[in-house]
């Protein structure tokens, strides 16, 4: 699918996403409850994704490595999904009553997470500045800088994204598209690609 002139893409954003028979999409409708209610359920949704996709890595009775791999996948999926959902819920512009979604796609060599939300241009501008810092800075140094800031009691954002890159060796990509007729609101898509 060609990107429109208004789209802004950063990082390793794969489009179109290859097809796979193994995927799961969770969509949070803005009309069925408040985002604060969903916030409490992020961990449950993330753990469900971890359990579901962990099942694709069967346990062999005679191999501890297979058990460890399954547990590692479950834990990793749960962590990444939770971070993506928390960010998507936190930065969604609730005035426009647009859905938040997360999907996870299993391929032979990788898992791909895709989280979508809708944010106001002011939030998008701050987010894009942080993304530019991630892309242009040594990740280890940025990670340590943010950890030190947190240890000093400072306000720290982006630690989940930095942890995905630093600890899980994930590749991240972003796409920002202004909504037709509402240029101050952007569809924000983050893609996290993880080798398995």
C-alpha positions in Angstrom: 0.0 0.0 0.0 1.6 3.3 -1.0 2.1 5.8 1.7 0.4 9.2 1.3 2.3 12.4 1.3 1.1 13.2 4.8 2.4 10.0 6.4 5.5 10.2 8.5 7.4 6.9 9.0 10.3 6.2 11.3 12.5 3.2 12.0 11.9 -0.3 10.6 8.2 0.0 9.7 7.2 -2.9 7.4 4.4 -2.2 5.0 2.5 -4.0 3.8 2.6 -6.5 6.5 3.2 -10.0 5.1 0.2 -12.4 5.5 0.1 -15.1 8.1 -2.5 -17.5 9.3 -1.4 -17.0 12.9 -2.4 -13.7 14.3 -4.6 -12.2 17.0 -6.2 -8.7 17.1 -7.6 -7.1 20.3 -9.7 -4.0 19.7 -10.7 -1.7 22.5 -13.9 0.2 21.5 -14.2 3.7 22.9 -17.9 3.3 23.5 -18.0 0.3 25.8 -16.3 1.8 28.8 -13.8 4.3 30.0 -10.1 4.1 29.1 -9.3 4.0 32.8 -11.2 0.7 33.0 -9.2 -0.6 30.1 -6.0 0.6 31.8 -6.6 -1.9 34.6 -7.0 -4.7 32.1 -3.9 -4.0 30.0 -2.0 -6.6 32.0 -4.7 -9.2 31.5 -4.8 -8.6 27.8 -1.0 -8.7 27.5 -0.8 -11.9 29.5 -3.5 -13.5 27.3 -1.4 -12.6 24.2 1.7 -14.2 25.9 -0.2 -17.3 26.8 -1.7 -17.6 23.4 1.5 -17.2 21.4 3.5 -19.2 23.9 1.4 -22.2 22.9 3.0 -22.2 19.4 6.2 -23.2 21.1 5.4 -26.7 22.3 7.0 -28.2 25.4 9.0 -31.4 24.9 9.2 -33.6 28.0 12.9 -34.4 27.5 14.2 -30.9 26.7 14.5 -28.1 29.2 15.5 -25.7 26.4 12.0 -26.0 24.8 10.3 -25.3 28.2 12.6 -22.3 28.7 11.9 -21.0 25.1 8.1 -21.2 25.7 8.4 -19.4 29.0 10.7 -16.8 27.4 8.2 -16.1 24.6 5.3 -15.9 27.0 7.1 -13.4 29.2 8.5 -11.3 26.3 5.1 -11.1 24.6 3.4 -10.1 27.8 6.0 -7.4 28.6 5.9 -5.9 25.1 2.2 -6.1 24.7 1.6 -4.5 28.1 4.0 -1.6 27.3 2.4 -1.0 23.9 -1.2 -1.1 25.4 -0.2 1.3 28.2 1.3 3.8 25.8 -1.6 3.5 23.4 -4.2 4.1 26.1 -2.3 6.8 27.9 -1.6 8.9 24.7 -5.0 8.4 22.9 -7.1 11.5 22.5 -10.3 10.5 24.3 -12.3 13.5 22.9 -12.6 11.8 19.5 -13.8 8.4 20.7 -11.6 6.4 18.4 -10.5 2.7 19.1 -7.2 1.4 20.4 -6.0 -1.9 19.0 -3.1 -4.3 19.3 -2.4 -7.2 17.0 0.3 -9.9 17.1 1.4 -11.8 14.1 3.5 -15.0 14.2 5.9 -15.8 11.3 8.5 -18.5 11.1 11.3 -16.3 12.2 9.7 -13.4 14.0 6.8 -12.0 15.9 5.4 -8.6 14.8 3.3 -6.5 17.2 1.2 -3.6 15.8 -0.4 -1.2 18.2 -2.7 1.6 16.9 -4.2 4.6 18.7 -5.2 8.2 17.8 -3.3 11.1 19.4 -3.5 14.9 19.3 -0.7 16.7 17.3 0.9 18.1 20.4 1.5 14.6 21.8 2.6 13.4 18.4 5.2 16.2 18.1 6.7 15.3 21.5 6.7 11.6 20.6 8.4 12.2 17.2 11.1 14.2 18.9 11.8 11.2 21.3 11.7 8.8 18.3 14.3 11.0 16.6 16.5 10.8 19.7 16.1 7.0 19.8 17.1 6.7 16.1 20.1 9.1 16.3 21.5 8.3 19.7 23.5 5.4 21.0 20.7 3.3 22.6 22.9 2.1 25.5 23.8 5.7 26.5 20.2 6.8 26.2 19.0 3.9 28.2 21.5 4.6 31.0 20.6 8.3 30.9 16.9 7.5 31.4 17.7 5.0 34.1 19.8 7.6 36.0 17.0 10.1 35.6 14.5 7.6 37.1 16.9 6.8 40.0 17.1 10.5 40.8 13.3 10.6 41.0 12.9 12.5 37.7 10.0 12.0 35.3 11.0 9.4 32.7 9.2 8.5 29.5 10.1 6.0 26.9 11.7 3.4 29.2 9.4 0.7 27.8 10.5 1.4 24.2 14.1 1.5 25.3 13.8 -1.7 27.2 12.3 -3.4 24.1 15.3 -2.3 22.0 18.0 -2.8 24.7 16.9 -5.9 26.5 14.9 -7.7 23.8 16.8 -6.7 20.7 13.5 -5.6 19.1 13.3 -3.5 15.9 10.8 -0.6 16.1 9.0 1.3 13.5 6.4 4.1 13.6 3.8 5.6 11.2 1.8 8.8 11.8 -1.1 9.6 9.6 -3.3 12.7 10.0 -7.0 11.9 10.0 -9.0 13.2 7.0 -11.0 16.2 8.1 -9.2 16.3 11.5 -5.6 17.2 10.8 -4.9 17.8 14.5 -5.5 14.1 15.2 -3.1 11.4 14.0 -3.4 7.7 13.7 -0.3 6.5 15.5 1.0 3.0 14.6 4.0 1.4 16.3 5.4 -1.8 15.0 7.7 -4.0 17.1 9.5 -6.8 15.3 11.1 -9.6 17.4 13.1 -12.5 16.2 12.0 -15.9 17.6 
